[in-house]
C-alpha cells in the first residue's frame, strides 16, 4: 500500500475528477465510508451524542456529509454541527453539502453550547491535508476544545487529525479514518502518535492514481504481504528442518545486542541460531536466551544457512577483520547491520 504526501493525494484527487468522477461524489463516498466505520465501531449510533466539527474546506465538507448521514439514517440522541466559520464561507462541493444539511434541518452553531460538552462522539472534520504550517487562530482554538472540552467523547478524525504538523498542536484522535491511502504524517514519527487507531477507507479513486512510479513514493508493509511465509509445518519436522542462522556480533560489553538478534531469528522461524561473539560475552548470550548456541568469532560460517553481521560488533580489529572476511566470502544470504544501528526485538 502506498503512503502519500499531501501533494500526491491532491494529484490523485485531481486526476480522478478529470477522469469523470465528480468531487461531490468523492466527498459523499468519504462521508459514507466514515459513517460505516462509526456504525461498526461505536454501535448503536442511536445512543450517541454527536458533535461534528467542520472547517470550511473539503475536510469540512466530508464532515457535513457525515452529519447528514447520521441524522437521516440513525437519528442519534443528539447531533450538532460546530462550524469553524460562517456558512457563507463554504465553497464548491462543501457549499453544495451545506445546502443539503440546511435542508435536513440539522442544528448548528459557531460556538460550543453547554449541552454539546456531554458529547460521546466528536467527529473532527476541521482541517485536512491542505494545512501548511501549524494551526493558528480559530482553528487552533477548536483543536484545543476537541482535546479538552469533551471529556466523555471518542474523537474520530477525518483523513488526518486536524492540525497534524511537526511544529504545531493537533487533535489527539482516538481513531483516524484516512481516505484512499495512508498519509506520511500518520505513519512516521513524531506525528503518528496523535492519530490513534488508523483505518484506511477507499472512496473511489482508481488504484492506478494511487500507485506512483517515482522512487520517492513510500510503501506501507501489511500482514498480507507476509502471510504466505507462515504455512503449517510438517508433523515430522524438527529444528534442523528450518535453517541455521549465524549471528556475528557482541563485542565486549555488548553481548545483549547479539542475543536480541538471535532471539529475533528464532521468533521469525529459524530452527537453530548460533551467536558468534566475544568469548567473554557467551555467558551473557546464553543467560538471556538459553535456546541460543554460541561460538567463537573466527569459527566461520560452517554449515549455517543465513548470516547476520553487526549487532554490537563494535570496531575491535579482530572482529572487524572477521566481519570483512565473512562479508566478502560467505556464500550464504546475509543481513548486515551498519555500525551504531539500533536493534530491537519484539
C-alpha positions in Angstrom: 0.0 0.0 0.0 1.4 3.4 -1.0 1.9 6.1 1.6 1.1 9.5 0.1 2.2 13.0 0.8 -0.5 15.8 0.8 0.7 16.9 -2.7 0.5 13.3 -4.0 -3.0 13.0 -2.6 -4.1 16.2 -4.2 -2.8 15.0 -7.6 -4.7 11.7 -7.2 -7.9 13.7 -6.5 -7.3 15.9 -9.5 -6.8 13.0 -11.8 -9.9 11.3 -10.5 -12.1 14.3 -11.1 -10.6 14.8 -14.6 -11.3 11.2 -15.4 -15.0 11.8 -14.8 -15.7 11.1 -11.1 -17.0 14.4 -9.6 -15.6 15.8 -6.4 -19.1 15.8 -4.9 -19.2 12.0 -5.4 -15.8 11.6 -3.8 -17.0 13.7 -0.8 -20.2 11.6 -0.5 -18.2 8.4 -0.6 -15.8 9.7 2.0 -18.6 10.6 4.4 -20.4 7.3 3.8 -17.2 5.2 4.5 -16.7 7.1 7.8 -20.3 6.6 8.8 -19.8 2.8 8.1 -16.8 2.9 10.3 -18.7 4.6 13.1 -21.6 2.1 12.8 -19.2 -0.8 13.1 -17.0 0.6 15.9 -19.4 2.7 18.0 -22.8 1.0 17.7 -25.5 1.7 18.5 -25.2 5.1 16.9 -28.8 5.9 18.0 -27.4 6.3 21.6 -24.6 8.6 20.8 -24.5 12.3 21.5 -22.6 13.6 18.5 -20.7 16.8 17.7 -19.3 17.2 14.2 -16.7 19.9 14.0 -16.4 21.3 10.4 -13.9 23.6 8.8 -14.8 25.5 5.6 -12.8 23.4 3.2 -13.2 19.9 1.7 -12.5 18.3 5.1 -15.4 20.2 6.5 -17.5 19.1 3.5 -16.8 15.5 4.4 -18.0 16.3 7.9 -21.2 17.8 6.6 -21.9 14.5 4.7 -21.2 12.5 7.9 -23.6 14.7 9.9 -26.3 14.4 7.3 -25.9 10.6 7.0 -26.0 10.2 10.8 -29.1 12.5 11.1 -31.1 10.8 8.4 -30.1 7.2 8.9 -29.5 6.8 12.6 -31.2 9.7 14.5 -28.7 9.9 17.4 -29.8 11.1 20.8 -28.3 14.4 19.8 -26.4 15.8 16.9 -24.8 19.3 16.5 -22.6 20.7 13.8 -19.9 23.1 15.2 -18.7 25.4 12.4 -15.3 27.0 12.3 -16.5 29.8 10.1 -19.8 31.3 8.9 -21.7 29.1 6.5 -21.4 31.6 3.7 -17.7 30.9 3.5 -18.2 27.3 2.3 -17.3 27.0 -1.4 -17.6 24.4 -4.2 -18.6 20.8 -3.1 -18.6 21.8 0.6 -21.1 24.6 -0.2 -23.3 22.1 -2.0 -23.3 19.8 1.0 -24.1 22.7 3.3 -27.2 23.3 1.3 -28.2 19.7 1.9 -27.5 20.0 5.6 -29.7 23.0 5.9 -32.5 21.3 4.0 -32.2 18.4 6.5 -32.6 20.8 9.5 -29.6 19.7 11.5 -28.7 22.0 14.4 -25.5 24.0 14.0 -23.7 26.7 15.8 -20.5 28.7 15.7 -19.7 28.1 19.3 -19.8 25.3 21.9 -23.1 25.3 23.7 -23.3 23.7 27.2 -25.2 20.5 26.2 -22.6 19.8 23.5 -20.0 19.2 26.1 -21.8 16.0 27.0 -21.0 14.5 23.6 -19.9 10.9 23.5 -18.6 11.2 19.9 -16.7 14.1 18.3 -16.1 13.9 14.6 -13.0 16.0 13.7 -13.6 17.4 10.2 -11.8 20.7 10.8 -8.6 20.6 8.8 -7.3 18.1 6.3 -4.1 17.6 4.4 -4.2 21.1 2.9 -2.7 22.6 6.1 0.6 24.5 5.6 2.4 25.2 8.8 1.0 24.9 12.3 -2.7 25.6 13.0 -3.5 29.1 14.2 -6.4 31.4 15.2 -9.9 29.9 15.3 -8.7 26.5 14.1 -6.2 26.2 17.0 -8.9 27.2 19.4 -11.2 24.4 18.1 -8.3 21.9 18.2 -7.8 22.7 21.9 -11.5 22.4 22.5 -11.6 19.0 20.9 -8.7 17.9 23.1 -10.2 19.2 26.3 -13.9 20.2 26.2 -15.5 16.8 25.6 -14.4 14.6 28.4 -16.8 11.8 27.6 -16.2 11.6 23.9 -14.4 9.3 21.5 -12.7 11.5 18.9 -12.7 10.3 15.3 -10.7 12.4 12.8 -11.5 12.6 9.1 -8.4 11.8 6.9 -5.9 13.3 9.4 -6.2 14.7 12.9 -6.7 18.5 12.5 -3.5 20.5 12.8 -1.2 17.5 12.3 2.1 19.2 11.9 5.5 18.5 13.4 5.7 22.1 14.9 2.1 22.6 15.9 -0.7 21.4 18.1 -3.2 18.9 16.7 -6.2 16.9 17.7 -5.3 13.8 19.7 -7.6 11.3 17.9 -8.9 8.0 19.3 -9.4 6.9 15.7 -8.4 8.3 12.3 -10.2 7.2 9.2 -7.9 8.2 6.4 -9.2 8.4 2.8 -7.9 6.4 -0.1 -4.4 5.9 1.2 -2.3 6.5 4.4 -0.6 9.9 4.7 3.0 10.2 5.7 2.2 12.2 8.9 0.0 9.2 10.0 2.8 6.7 9.6 6.0 8.4 10.5 7.1 10.0 13.9 6.7 12.3 15.6 3.2 13.0 14.4 2.0 9.3 14.0 1.3 9.1 17.8 -1.5 11.6 17.5 -3.6 9.6 15.1 -4.9 6.8 17.4 -6.0 3.6 15.6 -5.7 4.1 11.9 -8.2 2.8 9.3 -7.9 3.3 5.5 -11.2 3.9 3.7 -11.5 3.6 -0.1 -13.6 6.4 -1.7 -13.5 5.6 -5.4 -10.1 6.9 -6.5 -8.8 4.5 -9.2 -5.9 2.4 -7.8 -3.6 3.4 -10.7 -3.8 7.1 -9.4 -2.5 5.9 -6.0 0.4 4.0 -7.5 3.3 6.3 -8.2 6.3 5.2 -10.2 8.7 7.6 -8.7 11.3 6.2 -6.2 10.3 8.8 -3.6 6.9 7.1 -3.0 6.7 5.2 0.3 5.1 1.8 0.8 3.4 0.5 3.9 4.0 -3.1 4.7 0.9 -5.0 5.9 0.5 -8.6 7.2 -0.9 -9.8 3.9 2.4 -9.4 2.3 4.0 -12.0 4.6 1.1 -14.3 5.3 2.3 -16.8 2.6 5.5 -17.3 4.6 3.7 -18.7 7.6 2.5 -22.1 6.3 1.7 -25.1 8.5 4.8 -27.1 9.3 5.0 -30.8 8.7 4.4 -33.0 11.7 7.6 -34.8 11.1 9.7 -31.6 11.0 12.4 -30.9 13.6 14.6 -27.9 14.3 17.1 -28.9 11.6 14.3 -28.5 9.0 14.1 -24.8 9.3 17.6 -23.5 8.8 20.6 -22.5 10.9 21.4 -18.8 11.4 24.8 -17.4 12.4 24.8 -14.1 14.2 28.2 -12.4 14.3 28.3 -9.7 16.9 28.6 -8.9 20.6 31.9 -7.2 21.3 32.9 -7.0 25.0 30.1 -5.4 26.9 27.6 -5.7 24.0 26.6 -9.3 24.1 23.0 -8.3 24.7 22.7 -6.9 21.2 23.8 -10.1 19.6 21.4 -12.1 21.8 18.5 -9.9 20.8 19.2 -10.5 17.2 19.5 -14.2 17.8 16.1 -14.1 19.6 14.6 -12.3 16.7 15.8 -15.0 14.3 14.3 -17.7 16.5 11.0 -15.9 16.6 10.9 -15.4 12.9 11.1 -19.2 12.4 14.7 -20.2 12.4 15.2 -23.8 13.7 18.8 -23.2 15.0 20.7 -20.0 15.9 24.3 -19.7 16.8 25.8 -16.4 18.1 29.5 -15.9 17.3 30.6 -13.5 19.9 33.5 -12.4 22.1 34.2 -15.3 24.4 33.7 -13.0 27.4 30.1 -12.4 26.3 29.0 -16.0 25.8 27.5 -16.3 29.3 25.5 -13.1 28.7 24.0 -14.5 25.5 23.1 -17.9 27.0 21.7 -16.3 30.2 19.4 -14.0 28.2 18.4 -16.7 25.7 19.2 -20.3 26.7 18.0 -21.5 23.3 20.9 -19.8 21.6 24.2 -21.6 20.9 27.5 -19.7 20.9 30.8 -20.0 19.1 34.0 -18.0 18.6 34.2 -15.2 16.1 36.8 -17.0 14.0 34.9 -20.3 13.5 33.4 -19.2 10.2 30.0 -19.9 8.7 30.4 -23.6 8.6 27.1 -25.3 7.7 24.9 -22.4 8.6 22.3 -21.2 6.1 22.0 -17.5 6.8 24.4 -14.9 8.2 23.7 -11.8 10.2 26.7 -9.4 10.8 27.0 -6.5 13.1 24.8 -6.3 16.2 27.0 -5.0 19.0 30.1 -5.9 17.0 32.0 -2.7 17.7 35.3 -1.8 16.0 37.7 -4.1 17.6 40.3 -5.1 15.0 39.8 -8.9 15.3 36.0 -8.6 15.0 36.3 -6.1 12.1 38.6 -8.5 10.2 36.3 -11.5 10.6 33.3 -9.4 9.6 35.0 -8.2 6.4 36.1 -11.7 5.5 32.7 -13.2 6.0 31.0 -10.4 4.1 33.4 -10.9 1.2 33.5 -14.7 1.0 30.4 -16.3 2.7 28.3 -18.0 0.1 25.0 -17.7 2.0 22.4 -14.9 2.3 23.5 -12.2 4.7 21.9 -9.3 6.6 24.5 -6.7 7.5 23.8 -4.2 10.3 25.8 -0.9 9.9 27.7 0.5 12.9 25.6 2.3 15.5 22.3 0.9 14.2 19.7 0.1 16.8 18.4 -3.4 17.2 15.0 -4.2 18.7 13.3 -7.5 19.3 9.5 -7.8 19.8 
